[in-house]
Each structure stands twice: as structure tokens, then as C-alpha cells.
Amino acid sequence: MSATWTREAIEALGPTTDVPTVAAIFGVNKDTVYAQIRRGEWTATRVLPLGRKLKIPTRDLIALLYAPEPAPQVNPAVPSQCHHPEFPQVTTSTPHASCGCTPAESAVIRPLRGA
């Protein structure tokens, strides 16, 4: 019997579940998951050893399977003002990597105040 695992079905498992259930959710053999855990190759979720039993947090499964997609990075049409920290002694004429702006003064060495 093949079960369809929805987010609601995984959440209904409780805070943790066992390895055979995780294997069913991923559609692989439980021995494959046990072998990966034993070899230290299982990186999909945390593994909680509780005595002789291994438990998998369902929160990790939900985060892995139903993670929100990252928002696309949009570059503004008009660059914003540069707000980089200024170093009091030395400025250079090289453009900043993040915004491409060039500082107004080029390679000026200023004395420290009070010196």
C-alpha cells in the first residue's frame, strides 16, 4: 500500500517519527536510510538517538520538503546612495564591489586628529 504524504500527514505524526516512516516519506528502503545514518552520510535531517531507537524531528522533514522559495533578488533601476563606512585615514579610488561607486577622494592619507 502506497501512502501519499502531505504536509498535514507529516505534521500529524507528532514531534518526531521513526526511520521506516521517513523512508516511506522519501520513497526509499528503510535499510538505505539506516545505512546512511550509520555511515554519517544522512544530512537531510537531524537524527536523535534515544536509547536503541532513532527518531527524526518532523519539523526537519517539513522544513526540507516544504521550505518557502526564496524571494528573487531584484536590482534597483537607479542605484541608491552609497552608505559604506568610511575609514578616517585612507580612502581609495577603487569601486566598491557591492555597489560600484567610487569614493570622491582618491588615495588620500589623512592625519589622525590630535596628532
C-alpha positions as CSV (number, residue, x, y, z in Angstrom):
1,M,0.0,0.0,0.0
2,S,1.5,3.3,-1.0
3,A,0.6,6.4,1.1
4,T,0.6,9.9,-0.2
5,W,2.5,12.0,2.3
6,T,1.1,15.6,2.5
7,R,2.3,18.3,4.8
8,E,-0.7,17.7,7.0
9,A,0.0,14.0,7.2
10,I,3.6,14.6,8.3
11,E,2.6,17.2,10.9
12,A,0.1,14.7,12.3
13,L,3.0,12.3,13.1
14,G,3.8,14.4,16.2
15,P,7.2,16.0,17.1
16,T,9.3,13.0,15.9
17,T,8.9,10.0,13.8
18,D,10.9,6.8,13.1
19,V,13.3,5.8,10.3
20,P,10.8,3.5,8.5
21,T,8.3,6.3,8.3
22,V,10.9,8.7,7.0
23,A,12.0,6.2,4.4
24,A,8.3,5.9,3.3
25,I,8.0,9.6,3.0
26,F,11.1,9.8,0.8
27,G,10.1,6.7,-1.1
28,V,13.3,4.7,-0.3
29,N,14.0,1.5,1.5
30,K,14.4,1.9,5.3
31,D,17.7,0.0,5.1
32,T,19.1,2.7,2.9
33,V,18.3,5.4,5.4
34,Y,19.7,3.3,8.3
35,A,22.9,2.7,6.3
36,Q,23.3,6.4,5.6
37,I,22.8,7.3,9.2
38,R,25.3,4.6,10.3
39,R,27.9,5.9,7.9
40,G,27.3,9.5,8.9
41,E,26.1,10.4,5.4
42,W,22.5,11.3,6.3
43,T,22.3,15.1,6.1
44,A,18.7,15.6,5.2
45,T,17.5,16.0,8.9
46,R,18.8,15.7,12.4
47,V,18.9,12.2,13.9
48,L,18.0,11.9,17.6
49,P,19.3,8.7,19.2
50,L,17.0,7.7,22.0
51,G,18.4,4.6,23.5
52,R,18.4,2.0,20.8
53,K,15.8,3.9,18.7
54,L,16.5,6.6,16.2
55,K,14.0,9.5,15.9
56,I,13.7,12.1,13.2
57,P,12.2,15.5,14.0
58,T,9.1,16.1,11.9
59,R,9.9,19.8,11.9
60,D,13.1,19.0,9.9
61,L,11.1,17.0,7.4
62,I,8.6,19.8,6.9
63,A,11.4,22.4,6.6
64,L,13.2,20.2,4.0
65,L,10.1,19.3,1.9
66,Y,8.0,22.4,2.2
67,A,10.6,25.2,2.6
68,P,9.4,28.5,1.2
69,E,11.0,29.5,-2.0
70,P,13.5,32.4,-1.6
71,A,12.3,35.8,-2.9
72,P,14.0,36.7,-6.2
73,Q,16.8,39.3,-5.9
74,V,15.8,42.5,-7.8
75,N,18.4,45.1,-8.6
76,P,17.0,48.6,-8.4
77,A,16.8,50.5,-11.7
78,V,18.5,53.5,-10.0
79,P,21.4,52.8,-7.7
80,S,20.9,54.0,-4.1
81,Q,23.2,56.3,-2.3
82,C,26.4,54.6,-1.1
83,H,26.3,54.2,2.7
84,H,29.7,52.4,3.2
85,P,31.6,53.0,6.4
86,E,34.5,55.5,5.8
87,F,37.9,54.8,7.2
88,P,39.3,58.1,8.7
89,Q,42.8,57.7,7.4
90,V,42.8,56.1,4.0
91,T,40.4,56.2,1.1
92,T,41.0,54.6,-2.3
93,S,39.7,55.2,-5.8
94,T,38.7,51.5,-6.4
95,P,35.0,51.0,-6.8
96,H,33.1,49.1,-4.1
97,A,32.3,45.6,-5.1
98,S,28.7,45.7,-3.9
99,C,27.5,49.0,-5.4
100,G,30.2,50.0,-7.9
101,C,30.5,53.5,-6.5
102,T,33.9,55.3,-6.4
103,P,34.8,57.4,-3.4
104,A,35.2,61.1,-4.3
105,E,38.7,61.5,-3.0
106,S,41.4,59.1,-4.3
107,A,44.1,57.6,-2.2
108,V,44.3,60.4,0.3
109,I,46.1,59.8,3.6
110,R,44.7,62.0,6.3
111,P,46.4,62.6,9.6
112,L,44.7,61.5,12.8
113,R,43.1,64.2,14.9
114,G,45.2,65.4,17.7
115,A,48.4,64.0,16.2
